[in-house]
């Protein structure tokens, strides 16, 4: 099987701050590009008292992206996991961190 690597970033960065209502395009990259397969995007939310909590799991076809609008203020993180195919090994990205905050001023 081909050994794959998966990455997830926005504009080359793994950390971003946005205003409420901003829609982000989550576009995981699997390399080398598999001939199919699925990528699972795990979205977590940070609670200042109890830490990170699972929020949602979304599956997309490898090579596809997802338009996502964080539903609330706060800190979020997203990780992409390529689930593999008979010809390509599974792999997982590091976290993309998103802070949703109202602009000052």
Biopython code that builds the backbone (N, CA, C, O; Angstrom):
import numpy as np
from Bio.PDB.StructureBuilder import StructureBuilder

atoms = [
    (1, "UNK", "N", (0.829, -1.189, 0.000)),
    (1, "UNK", "CA", (0.000, 0.000, 0.000)),
    (1, "UNK", "C", (0.872, 1.251, 0.000)),
    (1, "UNK", "O", (1.968, 1.269, 0.561)),
    (2, "UNK", "N", (0.355, 2.295, -0.646)),
    (2, "UNK", "CA", (1.047, 3.585, -0.615)),
    (2, "UNK", "C", (0.954, 4.177, 0.785)),
    (2, "UNK", "O", (-0.104, 4.141, 1.412)),
    (3, "UNK", "N", (2.059, 4.717, 1.269)),
    (3, "UNK", "CA", (2.062, 5.408, 2.556)),
    (3, "UNK", "C", (1.620, 6.839, 2.298)),
    (3, "UNK", "O", (2.210, 7.534, 1.471)),
    (4, "UNK", "N", (0.576, 7.288, 3.006)),
    (4, "UNK", "CA", (0.033, 8.625, 2.779)),
    (4, "UNK", "C", (0.342, 9.546, 3.949)),
    (4, "UNK", "O", (0.698, 9.105, 5.042)),
    (5, "UNK", "N", (0.195, 10.820, 3.689)),
    (5, "UNK", "CA", (0.269, 11.854, 4.717)),
    (5, "UNK", "C", (-0.932, 12.770, 4.523)),
    (5, "UNK", "O", (-1.339, 13.024, 3.390)),
    (6, "UNK", "N", (-1.496, 13.264, 5.605)),
    (6, "UNK", "CA", (-2.661, 14.143, 5.523)),
    (6, "UNK", "C", (-2.342, 15.448, 6.225)),
    (6, "UNK", "O", (-1.756, 15.453, 7.308)),
    (7, "UNK", "N", (-2.730, 16.553, 5.607)),
    (7, "UNK", "CA", (-2.521, 17.863, 6.224)),
    (7, "UNK", "C", (-3.803, 18.677, 6.144)),
    (7, "UNK", "O", (-4.647, 18.454, 5.276)),
    (8, "UNK", "N", (-3.930, 19.617, 7.059)),
    (8, "UNK", "CA", (-5.092, 20.506, 7.100)),
    (8, "UNK", "C", (-4.622, 21.862, 7.592)),
    (8, "UNK", "O", (-4.137, 21.990, 8.716)),
    (9, "UNK", "N", (-4.767, 22.875, 6.747)),
    (9, "UNK", "CA", (-4.427, 24.233, 7.148)),
    (9, "UNK", "C", (-5.257, 25.224, 6.348)),
    (9, "UNK", "O", (-5.916, 24.857, 5.375)),
    (10, "UNK", "N", (-5.220, 26.468, 6.762)),
    (10, "UNK", "CA", (-5.912, 27.530, 6.035)),
    (10, "UNK", "C", (-4.879, 28.601, 5.731)),
    (10, "UNK", "O", (-4.307, 29.202, 6.641)),
    (11, "UNK", "N", (-4.645, 28.836, 4.454)),
    (11, "UNK", "CA", (-3.652, 29.829, 4.045)),
    (11, "UNK", "C", (-2.256, 29.492, 4.531)),
    (11, "UNK", "O", (-1.456, 30.394, 4.780)),
    (12, "UNK", "N", (-1.949, 28.211, 4.672)),
    (12, "UNK", "CA", (-0.629, 27.791, 5.116)),
    (12, "UNK", "C", (-0.454, 27.826, 6.628)),
    (12, "UNK", "O", (0.623, 27.498, 7.127)),
    (13, "UNK", "N", (-1.473, 28.208, 7.355)),
    (13, "UNK", "CA", (-1.381, 28.308, 8.808)),
    (13, "UNK", "C", (-2.249, 27.242, 9.489)),
    (13, "UNK", "O", (-3.290, 26.846, 8.966)),
    (14, "UNK", "N", (-1.803, 26.791, 10.653)),
    (14, "UNK", "CA", (-2.590, 25.833, 11.422)),
    (14, "UNK", "C", (-3.313, 26.510, 12.587)),
    (14, "UNK", "O", (-3.866, 25.838, 13.458)),
    (15, "UNK", "N", (-3.305, 27.850, 12.596)),
    (15, "UNK", "CA", (-4.007, 28.608, 13.631)),
    (15, "UNK", "C", (-4.574, 29.871, 12.994)),
    (15, "UNK", "O", (-3.873, 30.584, 12.276)),
    (16, "UNK", "N", (-5.854, 30.142, 13.265)),
    (16, "UNK", "CA", (-6.503, 31.290, 12.636)),
    (16, "UNK", "C", (-7.507, 31.899, 13.605)),
    (16, "UNK", "O", (-8.102, 31.189, 14.415)),
    (17, "UNK", "N", (-7.696, 33.221, 13.521)),
    (17, "UNK", "CA", (-8.717, 33.910, 14.307)),
    (17, "UNK", "C", (-9.710, 34.536, 13.337)),
    (17, "UNK", "O", (-9.320, 35.195, 12.374)),
    (18, "UNK", "N", (-11.004, 34.322, 13.601)),
    (18, "UNK", "CA", (-12.050, 34.828, 12.709)),
    (18, "UNK", "C", (-13.143, 35.510, 13.524)),
    (18, "UNK", "O", (-13.244, 35.326, 14.737)),
    (19, "UNK", "N", (-13.954, 36.297, 12.835)),
    (19, "UNK", "CA", (-15.120, 36.938, 13.438)),
    (19, "UNK", "C", (-16.300, 35.974, 13.411)),
    (19, "UNK", "O", (-16.333, 35.059, 12.587)),
    (20, "UNK", "N", (-17.277, 36.172, 14.310)),
    (20, "UNK", "CA", (-18.470, 35.320, 14.287)),
    (20, "UNK", "C", (-19.146, 35.370, 12.918)),
    (20, "UNK", "O", (-19.202, 36.424, 12.285)),
    (21, "UNK", "N", (-19.653, 34.240, 12.469)),
    (21, "UNK", "CA", (-20.345, 34.159, 11.185)),
    (21, "UNK", "C", (-19.446, 33.909, 9.993)),
    (21, "UNK", "O", (-19.941, 33.771, 8.875)),
    (22, "UNK", "N", (-18.137, 33.846, 10.199)),
    (22, "UNK", "CA", (-17.201, 33.603, 9.105)),
    (22, "UNK", "C", (-17.252, 32.133, 8.691)),
    (22, "UNK", "O", (-17.178, 31.236, 9.531)),
    (23, "UNK", "N", (-17.377, 31.902, 7.393)),
    (23, "UNK", "CA", (-17.372, 30.534, 6.873)),
    (23, "UNK", "C", (-15.954, 30.185, 6.426)),
    (23, "UNK", "O", (-15.329, 30.928, 5.670)),
    (24, "UNK", "N", (-15.461, 29.055, 6.900)),
    (24, "UNK", "CA", (-14.129, 28.576, 6.563)),
    (24, "UNK", "C", (-14.239, 27.403, 5.601)),
    (24, "UNK", "O", (-15.179, 26.611, 5.680)),
    (25, "UNK", "N", (-13.282, 27.295, 4.697)),
    (25, "UNK", "CA", (-13.224, 26.134, 3.818)),
    (25, "UNK", "C", (-12.166, 25.188, 4.360)),
    (25, "UNK", "O", (-10.971, 25.478, 4.326)),
    (26, "UNK", "N", (-12.630, 24.052, 4.860)),
    (26, "UNK", "CA", (-11.732, 23.028, 5.364)),
    (26, "UNK", "C", (-11.424, 22.087, 4.208)),
    (26, "UNK", "O", (-12.295, 21.354, 3.739)),
    (27, "UNK", "N", (-10.180, 22.115, 3.757)),
    (27, "UNK", "CA", (-9.794, 21.325, 2.587)),
    (27, "UNK", "C", (-8.588, 20.457, 2.925)),
    (27, "UNK", "O", (-7.452, 20.868, 2.687)),
    (28, "UNK", "N", (-8.811, 19.264, 3.476)),
    (28, "UNK", "CA", (-7.689, 18.390, 3.791)),
    (28, "UNK", "C", (-6.978, 17.916, 2.528)),
    (28, "UNK", "O", (-7.602, 17.690, 1.491)),
    (29, "UNK", "N", (-5.671, 17.771, 2.637)),
    (29, "UNK", "CA", (-4.861, 17.313, 1.506)),
    (29, "UNK", "C", (-4.231, 15.970, 1.884)),
    (29, "UNK", "O", (-3.528, 15.863, 2.889)),
    (30, "UNK", "N", (-4.491, 14.956, 1.068)),
    (30, "UNK", "CA", (-3.888, 13.639, 1.253)),
    (30, "UNK", "C", (-2.830, 13.479, 0.173)),
    (30, "UNK", "O", (-3.102, 13.691, -1.009)),
    (31, "UNK", "N", (-1.621, 13.104, 0.583)),
    (31, "UNK", "CA", (-0.516, 12.996, -0.359)),
    (31, "UNK", "C", (0.203, 11.657, -0.150)),
    (31, "UNK", "O", (0.502, 11.313, 0.994)),
    (32, "UNK", "N", (0.491, 10.894, -1.202)),
    (32, "UNK", "CA", (0.051, 11.109, -2.580)),
    (32, "UNK", "C", (-1.458, 10.944, -2.690)),
    (32, "UNK", "O", (-2.083, 10.214, -1.921)),
    (33, "UNK", "N", (-2.023, 11.640, -3.663)),
    (33, "UNK", "CA", (-3.477, 11.643, -3.831)),
    (33, "UNK", "C", (-3.980, 10.222, -4.081)),
    (33, "UNK", "O", (-3.559, 9.560, -5.029)),
    (34, "UNK", "N", (-4.884, 9.766, -3.219)),
    (34, "UNK", "CA", (-5.418, 8.411, -3.407)),
    (34, "UNK", "C", (-6.483, 8.401, -4.500)),
    (34, "UNK", "O", (-7.041, 9.447, -4.832)),
    (35, "UNK", "N", (-6.755, 7.266, -5.040)),
    (35, "UNK", "CA", (-7.811, 7.142, -6.047)),
    (35, "UNK", "C", (-9.145, 6.870, -5.378)),
    (35, "UNK", "O", (-9.792, 5.865, -5.674)),
    (36, "UNK", "N", (-9.561, 7.739, -4.491)),
    (36, "UNK", "CA", (-10.820, 7.559, -3.770)),
    (36, "UNK", "C", (-10.578, 7.583, -2.283)),
    (36, "UNK", "O", (-9.529, 8.025, -1.813)),
    (37, "UNK", "N", (-11.549, 7.108, -1.557)),
    (37, "UNK", "CA", (-11.421, 7.066, -0.109)),
    (37, "UNK", "C", (-12.178, 8.197, 0.569)),
    (37, "UNK", "O", (-12.778, 9.046, -0.089)),
    (38, "UNK", "N", (-12.139, 8.193, 1.882)),
    (38, "UNK", "CA", (-12.901, 9.132, 2.694)),
    (38, "UNK", "C", (-11.992, 9.794, 3.720)),
    (38, "UNK", "O", (-11.070, 9.177, 4.255)),
    (39, "UNK", "N", (-12.278, 11.072, 3.981)),
    (39, "UNK", "CA", (-11.590, 11.815, 5.033)),
    (39, "UNK", "C", (-12.621, 12.181, 6.089)),
    (39, "UNK", "O", (-13.671, 12.738, 5.769)),
    (40, "UNK", "N", (-12.326, 11.872, 7.341)),
    (40, "UNK", "CA", (-13.199, 12.242, 8.458)),
    (40, "UNK", "C", (-12.630, 13.502, 9.109)),
    (40, "UNK", "O", (-11.454, 13.547, 9.467)),
    (41, "UNK", "N", (-13.471, 14.520, 9.259)),
    (41, "UNK", "CA", (-13.082, 15.768, 9.919)),
    (41, "UNK", "C", (-13.710, 15.784, 11.310)),
    (41, "UNK", "O", (-14.933, 15.842, 11.440)),
    (42, "UNK", "N", (-12.885, 15.733, 12.337)),
    (42, "UNK", "CA", (-13.366, 15.776, 13.708)),
    (42, "UNK", "C", (-13.254, 17.206, 14.211)),
    (42, "UNK", "O", (-12.173, 17.796, 14.191)),
    (43, "UNK", "N", (-14.370, 17.762, 14.661)),
    (43, "UNK", "CA", (-14.428, 19.136, 15.145)),
    (43, "UNK", "C", (-14.672, 19.092, 16.657)),
    (43, "UNK", "O", (-15.618, 18.462, 17.129)),
    (44, "UNK", "N", (-13.801, 19.772, 17.401)),
    (44, "UNK", "CA", (-13.898, 19.818, 18.857)),
    (44, "UNK", "C", (-14.022, 21.273, 19.310)),
    (44, "UNK", "O", (-13.561, 22.188, 18.628)),
    (45, "UNK", "N", (-14.650, 21.470, 20.471)),
    (45, "UNK", "CA", (-14.794, 22.804, 21.061)),
    (45, "UNK", "C", (-14.120, 22.813, 22.425)),
    (45, "UNK", "O", (-14.166, 21.824, 23.157)),
    (46, "UNK", "N", (-13.495, 23.938, 22.760)),
    (46, "UNK", "CA", (-12.809, 24.052, 24.036)),
    (46, "UNK", "C", (-13.714, 24.675, 25.086)),
    (46, "UNK", "O", (-14.287, 25.743, 24.871)),
    (47, "UNK", "N", (-13.838, 24.005, 26.219)),
    (47, "UNK", "CA", (-14.550, 24.535, 27.373)),
    (47, "UNK", "C", (-13.492, 24.925, 28.394)),
    (47, "UNK", "O", (-12.686, 24.082, 28.789)),
    (48, "UNK", "N", (-13.473, 26.199, 28.837)),
    (48, "UNK", "CA", (-12.411, 26.635, 29.740)),
    (48, "UNK", "C", (-12.366, 25.880, 31.074)),
    (48, "UNK", "O", (-11.322, 25.841, 31.725)),
    (49, "UNK", "N", (-13.470, 25.291, 31.477)),
    (49, "UNK", "CA", (-13.494, 24.569, 32.753)),
    (49, "UNK", "C", (-13.107, 23.102, 32.620)),
    (49, "UNK", "O", (-12.480, 22.546, 33.522)),
    (50, "UNK", "N", (-13.471, 22.472, 31.514)),
    (50, "UNK", "CA", (-13.280, 21.024, 31.395)),
    (50, "UNK", "C", (-12.434, 20.590, 30.199)),
    (50, "UNK", "O", (-12.229, 19.392, 30.006)),
    (51, "UNK", "N", (-11.941, 21.522, 29.396)),
    (51, "UNK", "CA", (-11.054, 21.172, 28.291)),
    (51, "UNK", "C", (-11.783, 20.904, 26.980)),
    (51, "UNK", "O", (-12.891, 21.392, 26.757)),
    (52, "UNK", "N", (-11.145, 20.123, 26.121)),
    (52, "UNK", "CA", (-11.664, 19.862, 24.786)),
    (52, "UNK", "C", (-12.797, 18.845, 24.817)),
    (52, "UNK", "O", (-12.730, 17.836, 25.518)),
    (53, "UNK", "N", (-13.854, 19.138, 24.028)),
    (53, "UNK", "CA", (-15.013, 18.247, 23.916)),
    (53, "UNK", "C", (-15.337, 18.004, 22.450)),
    (53, "UNK", "O", (-15.308, 18.926, 21.634)),
    (54, "UNK", "N", (-15.643, 16.762, 22.129)),
    (54, "UNK", "CA", (-16.075, 16.415, 20.774)),
    (54, "UNK", "C", (-17.340, 17.202, 20.437)),
    (54, "UNK", "O", (-18.253, 17.308, 21.256)),
    (55, "UNK", "N", (-17.385, 17.758, 19.210)),
    (55, "UNK", "CA", (-18.562, 18.490, 18.747)),
    (55, "UNK", "C", (-19.251, 17.776, 17.582)),
    (55, "UNK", "O", (-20.465, 17.574, 17.596)),
    (56, "UNK", "N", (-18.459, 17.396, 16.571)),
    (56, "UNK", "CA", (-19.059, 16.837, 15.356)),
    (56, "UNK", "C", (-18.015, 16.069, 14.556)),
    (56, "UNK", "O", (-16.824, 16.379, 14.599)),
    (57, "UNK", "N", (-18.487, 15.055, 13.820)),
    (57, "UNK", "CA", (-17.653, 14.322, 12.878)),
    (57, "UNK", "C", (-18.320, 14.400, 11.514)),
    (57, "UNK", "O", (-19.485, 14.036, 11.358)),
    (58, "UNK", "N", (-17.566, 14.879, 10.529)),
    (58, "UNK", "CA", (-18.090, 15.030, 9.171)),
    (58, "UNK", "C", (-17.179, 14.249, 8.233)),
    (58, "UNK", "O", (-15.955, 14.350, 8.316)),
    (59, "UNK", "N", (-17.782, 13.471, 7.343)),
    (59, "UNK", "CA", (-17.004, 12.697, 6.365)),
    (59, "UNK", "C", (-17.154, 13.330, 4.989)),
    (59, "UNK", "O", (-18.254, 13.688, 4.567)),
    (60, "UNK", "N", (-16.027, 13.461, 4.299)),
    (60, "UNK", "CA", (-16.015, 13.983, 2.928)),
    (60, "UNK", "C", (-15.159, 13.048, 2.078)),
    (60, "UNK", "O", (-14.305, 12.328, 2.594)),
    (61, "UNK", "N", (-15.398, 13.070, 0.786)),
    (61, "UNK", "CA", (-14.574, 12.286, -0.136)),
    (61, "UNK", "C", (-13.171, 12.883, -0.179)),
    (61, "UNK", "O", (-13.006, 14.101, -0.112)),
    (62, "UNK", "N", (-12.164, 12.024, -0.290)),
    (62, "UNK", "CA", (-10.791, 12.509, -0.411)),
    (62, "UNK", "C", (-10.698, 13.454, -1.601)),
    (62, "UNK", "O", (-11.209, 13.151, -2.679)),
    (63, "UNK", "N", (-10.053, 14.586, -1.412)),
    (63, "UNK", "CA", (-9.942, 15.588, -2.458)),
    (63, "UNK", "C", (-11.039, 16.637, -2.402)),
    (63, "UNK", "O", (-10.983, 17.622, -3.138)),
    (64, "UNK", "N", (-12.028, 16.450, -1.551)),
    (64, "UNK", "CA", (-13.124, 17.406, -1.404)),
    (64, "UNK", "C", (-12.917, 18.236, -0.143)),
    (64, "UNK", "O", (-12.169, 17.852, 0.756)),
    (65, "UNK", "N", (-13.596, 19.384, -0.095)),
    (65, "UNK", "CA", (-13.526, 20.251, 1.065)),
    (65, "UNK", "C", (-14.888, 20.380, 1.717)),
    (65, "UNK", "O", (-15.872, 19.801, 1.256)),
    (66, "UNK", "N", (-14.932, 21.137, 2.783)),
    (66, "UNK", "CA", (-16.163, 21.357, 3.532)),
    (66, "UNK", "C", (-16.234, 22.826, 3.925)),
    (66, "UNK", "O", (-15.283, 23.363, 4.494)),
    (67, "UNK", "N", (-17.355, 23.480, 3.625)),
    (67, "UNK", "CA", (-17.590, 24.842, 4.104)),
    (67, "UNK", "C", (-18.162, 24.721, 5.511)),
    (67, "UNK", "O", (-19.192, 24.079, 5.713)),
    (68, "UNK", "N", (-17.490, 25.342, 6.491)),
    (68, "UNK", "CA", (-17.890, 25.217, 7.890)),
    (68, "UNK", "C", (-17.889, 26.591, 8.555)),
    (68, "UNK", "O", (-16.923, 27.346, 8.454)),
    (69, "UNK", "N", (-18.976, 26.892, 9.227)),
    (69, "UNK", "CA", (-19.089, 28.122, 10.004)),
    (69, "UNK", "C", (-19.129, 27.731, 11.473)),
    (69, "UNK", "O", (-20.073, 27.070, 11.905)),
    (70, "UNK", "N", (-18.119, 28.129, 12.257)),
    (70, "UNK", "CA", (-18.161, 27.804, 13.679)),
    (70, "UNK", "C", (-19.451, 28.338, 14.298)),
    (70, "UNK", "O", (-19.789, 29.506, 14.104)),
    (71, "UNK", "N", (-20.181, 27.492, 15.046)),
    (71, "UNK", "CA", (-21.500, 27.889, 15.529)),
    (71, "UNK", "C", (-21.509, 28.816, 16.737)),
    (71, "UNK", "O", (-22.572, 29.295, 17.133)),
    (72, "UNK", "N", (-20.338, 29.083, 17.336)),
    (72, "UNK", "CA", (-20.325, 29.923, 18.535)),
    (72, "UNK", "C", (-18.941, 30.541, 18.736)),
    (72, "UNK", "O", (-17.954, 30.105, 18.143)),
    (73, "UNK", "N", (-18.897, 31.559, 19.583)),
    (73, "UNK", "CA", (-17.624, 32.154, 19.973)),
    (73, "UNK", "C", (-16.795, 31.112, 20.711)),
    (73, "UNK", "O", (-17.338, 30.152, 21.258)),
    (74, "UNK", "N", (-15.494, 31.301, 20.723)),
    (74, "UNK", "CA", (-14.636, 30.417, 21.497)),
    (74, "UNK", "C", (-13.542, 29.795, 20.668)),
    (74, "UNK", "O", (-13.245, 30.242, 19.560)),
    (75, "UNK", "N", (-12.943, 28.753, 21.223)),
    (75, "UNK", "CA", (-11.837, 28.053, 20.577)),
    (75, "UNK", "C", (-12.323, 26.722, 20.034)),
    (75, "UNK", "O", (-13.059, 25.989, 20.695)),
    (76, "UNK", "N", (-11.892, 26.425, 18.811)),
    (76, "UNK", "CA", (-12.264, 25.198, 18.114)),
    (76, "UNK", "C", (-10.995, 24.566, 17.563)),
    (76, "UNK", "O", (-9.987, 25.241, 17.356)),
    (77, "UNK", "N", (-11.061, 23.257, 17.328)),
    (77, "UNK", "CA", (-9.964, 22.588, 16.632)),
    (77, "UNK", "C", (-10.550, 21.526, 15.711)),
    (77, "UNK", "O", (-11.595, 20.935, 15.984)),
    (78, "UNK", "N", (-9.831, 21.305, 14.603)),
    (78, "UNK", "CA", (-10.287, 20.351, 13.596)),
    (78, "UNK", "C", (-9.104, 19.472, 13.222)),
    (78, "UNK", "O", (-7.983, 19.953, 13.055)),
    (79, "UNK", "N", (-9.368, 18.174, 13.093)),
    (79, "UNK", "CA", (-8.350, 17.222, 12.661)),
    (79, "UNK", "C", (-8.923, 16.396, 11.522)),
    (79, "UNK", "O", (-10.079, 15.976, 11.569)),
    (80, "UNK", "N", (-8.105, 16.166, 10.496)),
    (80, "UNK", "CA", (-8.521, 15.367, 9.338)),
    (80, "UNK", "C", (-7.865, 13.994, 9.409)),
    (80, "UNK", "O", (-6.660, 13.881, 9.636)),
    (81, "UNK", "N", (-8.668, 12.954, 9.214)),
    (81, "UNK", "CA", (-8.156, 11.581, 9.195)),
    (81, "UNK", "C", (-8.566, 10.915, 7.884)),
    (81, "UNK", "O", (-9.752, 10.714, 7.623)),
    (82, "UNK", "N", (-7.573, 10.576, 7.062)),
    (82, "UNK", "CA", (-7.839, 9.806, 5.849)),
    (82, "UNK", "C", (-8.007, 8.357, 6.289)),
    (82, "UNK", "O", (-7.128, 7.800, 6.947)),
    (83, "UNK", "N", (-9.133, 7.747, 5.929)),
    (83, "UNK", "CA", (-9.466, 6.422, 6.434)),
    (83, "UNK", "C", (-8.801, 5.288, 5.667)),
    (83, "UNK", "O", (-8.897, 4.128, 6.068)),
    (84, "UNK", "N", (-8.136, 5.610, 4.579)),
    (84, "UNK", "CA", (-7.408, 4.602, 3.820)),
    (84, "UNK", "C", (-8.267, 3.905, 2.776)),
    (84, "UNK", "O", (-9.493, 4.013, 2.788)),
    (85, "UNK", "N", (-7.613, 3.196, 1.884)),
    (85, "UNK", "CA", (-8.249, 2.378, 0.852)),
    (85, "UNK", "C", (-7.431, 1.092, 0.764)),
    (85, "UNK", "O", (-6.397, 0.975, 1.421)),
    (86, "UNK", "N", (-7.875, 0.142, -0.026)),
    (86, "UNK", "CA", (-7.047, -1.063, -0.184)),
    (86, "UNK", "C", (-5.648, -0.766, -0.734)),
    (86, "UNK", "O", (-4.725, -1.555, -0.525)),
    (87, "UNK", "N", (-5.481, 0.363, -1.435)),
    (87, "UNK", "CA", (-4.174, 0.689, -2.034)),
    (87, "UNK", "C", (-3.440, 1.813, -1.315)),
    (87, "UNK", "O", (-2.268, 2.049, -1.606)),
    (88, "UNK", "N", (-4.091, 2.519, -0.381)),
    (88, "UNK", "CA", (-3.470, 3.654, 0.314)),
    (88, "UNK", "C", (-3.679, 3.521, 1.818)),
    (88, "UNK", "O", (-4.781, 3.231, 2.284)),
    (89, "UNK", "N", (-2.608, 3.737, 2.563)),
    (89, "UNK", "CA", (-2.678, 3.591, 4.022)),
    (89, "UNK", "C", (-3.433, 4.766, 4.650)),
    (89, "UNK", "O", (-3.490, 5.848, 4.067)),
    (90, "UNK", "N", (-4.006, 4.559, 5.825)),
    (90, "UNK", "CA", (-4.649, 5.671, 6.529)),
    (90, "UNK", "C", (-3.594, 6.634, 7.078)),
    (90, "UNK", "O", (-2.441, 6.256, 7.288)),
    (91, "UNK", "N", (-4.002, 7.874, 7.304)),
    (91, "UNK", "CA", (-3.110, 8.874, 7.896)),
    (91, "UNK", "C", (-3.953, 9.963, 8.540)),
    (91, "UNK", "O", (-5.156, 10.059, 8.295)),
    (92, "UNK", "N", (-3.314, 10.778, 9.362)),
    (92, "UNK", "CA", (-4.048, 11.792, 10.105)),
    (92, "UNK", "C", (-3.230, 13.072, 10.180)),
    (92, "UNK", "O", (-2.005, 13.031, 10.299)),
    (93, "UNK", "N", (-3.914, 14.206, 10.108)),
    (93, "UNK", "CA", (-3.249, 15.503, 10.194)),
    (93, "UNK", "C", (-3.067, 15.903, 11.654)),
    (93, "UNK", "O", (-3.589, 15.261, 12.566)),
    (94, "UNK", "N", (-2.318, 16.973, 11.846)),
    (94, "UNK", "CA", (-2.305, 17.643, 13.140)),
    (94, "UNK", "C", (-3.562, 18.494, 13.240)),
    (94, "UNK", "O", (-4.402, 18.469, 12.341)),
    (95, "UNK", "N", (-3.696, 19.237, 14.313)),
    (95, "UNK", "CA", (-4.890, 20.051, 14.506)),
    (95, "UNK", "C", (-4.772, 21.401, 13.818)),
    (95, "UNK", "O", (-3.699, 22.000, 13.755)),
    (96, "UNK", "N", (-5.910, 21.863, 13.304)),
    (96, "UNK", "CA", (-6.096, 23.242, 12.855)),
    (96, "UNK", "C", (-6.874, 23.915, 13.977)),
    (96, "UNK", "O", (-7.957, 23.454, 14.340)),
    (97, "UNK", "N", (-6.335, 25.006, 14.534)),
    (97, "UNK", "CA", (-6.987, 25.700, 15.640)),
    (97, "UNK", "C", (-7.673, 26.954, 15.121)),
    (97, "UNK", "O", (-7.106, 27.710, 14.332)),
    (98, "UNK", "N", (-8.911, 27.161, 15.578)),
    (98, "UNK", "CA", (-9.713, 28.309, 15.147)),
    (98, "UNK", "C", (-10.211, 29.032, 16.397)),
    (98, "UNK", "O", (-10.814, 28.419, 17.279)),
    (99, "UNK", "N", (-9.958, 30.328, 16.467)),
    (99, "UNK", "CA", (-10.500, 31.145, 17.559)),
    (99, "UNK", "C", (-11.545, 32.066, 16.963)),
    (99, "UNK", "O", (-11.262, 32.815, 16.028)),
    (100, "UNK", "N", (-12.744, 32.011, 17.501)),
    (100, "UNK", "CA", (-13.842, 32.869, 17.033)),
    (100, "UNK", "C", (-14.059, 33.934, 18.096)),
    (100, "UNK", "O", (-14.401, 33.629, 19.239)),
    (101, "UNK", "N", (-13.852, 35.200, 17.702)),
    (101, "UNK", "CA", (-13.955, 36.296, 18.653)),
    (101, "UNK", "C", (-14.517, 37.532, 17.969)),
    (101, "UNK", "O", (-14.294, 37.751, 16.778)),
    (102, "UNK", "N", (-15.243, 38.332, 18.727)),
    (102, "UNK", "CA", (-15.756, 39.593, 18.194)),
    (102, "UNK", "C", (-14.591, 40.561, 18.048)),
    (102, "UNK", "O", (-13.711, 40.618, 18.907)),
    (103, "UNK", "N", (-14.588, 41.331, 16.948)),
    (103, "UNK", "CA", (-13.506, 42.314, 16.766)),
    (103, "UNK", "C", (-13.583, 43.385, 17.854)),
    (103, "UNK", "O", (-14.668, 43.767, 18.292)),
    (104, "UNK", "N", (-12.425, 43.856, 18.275)),
    (104, "UNK", "CA", (-12.368, 44.922, 19.274)),
    (104, "UNK", "C", (-12.571, 46.255, 18.576)),
    (104, "UNK", "O", (-11.950, 46.534, 17.550)),
    (105, "UNK", "N", (-13.439, 47.069, 19.137)),
    (105, "UNK", "CA", (-13.631, 48.402, 18.556)),
    (105, "UNK", "C", (-14.994, 48.717, 18.137)),
    (105, "UNK", "O", (-15.249, 49.814, 17.639)),
]
sb = StructureBuilder()
sb.init_structure("model")
sb.init_model(0)
sb.init_chain("A")
sb.init_seg("    ")
for serial, (resi, resn, name, xyz) in enumerate(atoms, 1):
    if name == "N":
        sb.init_residue(resn, " ", resi, " ")
    sb.init_atom(name, np.array(xyz, "f"), 0.0, 1.0, " ", f" {name:<3s}", serial, name[0])
structure = sb.get_structure()
